[in-house]
Amino acid sequence: METNKKTQILPIIVASLVITTVATAPALAKSSKKPSSYSSAAAAASLIGSVPPTPAAPKPGQHDSKPGPAWKTVGGTVKNVEGDLYMVEDYEGNQVKLYVGQGTKHIKKKKVGDTVRAEITRGGFANSIQ
């Protein structure tokens, strides 16, 4: 008689688990939406908190005077050196001004004719120069 009760209880337990799973699945699916499914970046940003602003590019004639976030890497030949300003002609023929300072990581002072590769900020400050 006891084994008969056990065999009757097992299907009831399995059925209640199935019913519970089926009932909660839609609620779980709604709460696990990915931020990429939102139509705007503002809606996605509101989910993760505030997004730090991107620093504005310096105005013409101004440059960064200290290291900052890397903007791009420039490679080319040094054409002119005036104090802390290096004029570099990149491999495409463009003239690029690089500003160096105490925050610039470099092995040795560069001279006209040297080939360099520099990681620079938006304002032209060389974070590193090789």
C-alpha positions in Angstrom: 0.0 0.0 0.0 2.9 2.4 0.8 4.5 1.9 -2.6 1.2 2.6 -4.3 1.0 6.0 -2.5 4.6 6.8 -3.6 3.9 6.0 -7.2 0.8 8.3 -7.1 2.7 11.2 -5.5 5.5 11.3 -8.0 3.4 12.2 -11.1 1.7 15.0 -9.0 5.1 16.5 -8.1 6.4 16.3 -11.6 3.1 17.9 -13.0 3.3 20.8 -10.4 6.9 21.5 -11.4 6.0 21.6 -15.1 3.1 23.9 -14.4 5.3 26.2 -12.3 8.0 26.3 -15.0 5.5 27.0 -17.8 3.8 29.8 -15.8 7.0 31.6 -14.9 8.8 31.3 -18.2 7.1 34.3 -19.9 7.8 36.5 -16.9 11.5 35.6 -16.9 11.8 36.2 -20.7 10.4 39.7 -20.3 12.8 40.6 -17.5 15.9 39.4 -19.4 15.7 41.8 -22.4 19.1 42.8 -23.8 19.9 46.5 -24.0 20.7 46.0 -27.7 17.0 45.4 -28.3 16.2 49.1 -27.5 15.6 51.5 -30.3 17.8 54.3 -29.0 21.2 54.6 -27.4 19.7 56.9 -24.7 17.3 54.1 -23.6 20.3 51.7 -23.4 22.4 54.2 -21.5 19.6 54.8 -19.0 19.9 51.1 -18.1 23.6 51.2 -17.3 23.8 54.6 -15.8 25.5 57.8 -17.0 28.0 57.5 -19.8 31.1 59.7 -19.4 31.3 62.5 -22.0 33.9 62.4 -24.7 36.4 65.2 -24.3 36.0 67.8 -27.0 38.7 68.3 -29.6 40.9 71.3 -29.0 40.2 74.4 -31.1 42.5 75.3 -34.0 45.8 76.7 -32.7 45.5 74.9 -29.4 47.0 71.6 -28.3 47.0 69.3 -25.3 49.8 70.0 -22.8 49.6 66.7 -20.9 48.9 63.0 -21.6 45.3 61.9 -22.1 43.2 59.3 -23.8 44.9 58.0 -27.0 43.2 59.1 -30.1 45.3 57.5 -32.8 48.8 56.3 -33.7 50.9 58.3 -36.1 54.0 57.0 -37.9 56.3 58.8 -40.2 59.6 60.8 -40.6 60.6 63.8 -38.4 60.8 66.9 -40.7 61.4 69.6 -38.1 62.1 69.9 -34.4 61.4 73.2 -32.5 61.7 72.6 -28.8 58.8 70.4 -27.7 57.1 70.5 -31.2 57.9 67.7 -33.7 56.7 68.2 -37.3 56.2 64.7 -38.7 55.3 63.7 -42.2 53.2 60.5 -42.1 53.4 57.7 -44.6 50.6 59.3 -46.6 52.4 62.6 -47.0 50.4 64.6 -44.3 52.1 67.0 -42.0 51.3 66.2 -38.3 52.4 68.3 -35.3 53.3 66.3 -32.2 53.8 68.0 -28.8 56.1 66.3 -26.3 56.5 67.0 -22.6 57.3 65.5 -19.3 54.4 63.1 -19.6 55.6 61.7 -23.0 57.3 58.3 -22.8 60.2 58.1 -25.1 63.6 56.4 -25.3 65.7 59.2 -26.6 65.4 62.6 -28.2 64.5 62.5 -31.8 66.1 64.5 -34.6 65.3 65.4 -38.2 65.2 62.4 -40.4 64.3 59.9 -37.7 61.4 57.5 -38.3 58.9 57.7 -35.4 55.7 56.1 -34.3 53.7 58.0 -31.7 50.5 57.5 -29.8 48.8 60.9 -29.7 45.8 62.6 -28.0 43.1 64.5 -30.0 45.1 67.7 -29.3 48.3 66.3 -30.7 50.1 65.5 -27.4 52.4 62.5 -27.8 51.7 60.0 -25.0 54.6 57.9 -26.3 57.0 58.3 -29.1 59.4 55.6 -30.4 
